[in-house]
Amino acid sequence: METITTMFAPLDFLNAVVYPSISKPIEEVWDNIVAYDVEKAKDRGLIGVYELAKGKSFNEEKYGN
């Protein structure tokens, strides 16, 4: 992910210094949430995977594309 320059020094500082240090843990937590749901569906076999892929809970709004 890239940071965006806003020409507002305090916000630019946060974007440049703080965001990179916290973005990796946030991404890891998000990936673990997705992986957990996928593993849970796999435990149920093909029906579980199909239901996950077609279900409301596993959609682009919740997980991204």
Sequence and secondary structure as in RCSB ss.txt:
>XXXX:A:sequence
METITTMFAPLDFLNAVVYPSISKPIEEVWDNIVAYDVEKAKDRGLIGVYELAKGKSFNEEKYGN
>XXXX:A:secstr
      S HHHHHIIIIIHHHHHHHHHHHHHHHHHHHHHHHHHT HHHHHHHHHSSSSSHHHH  
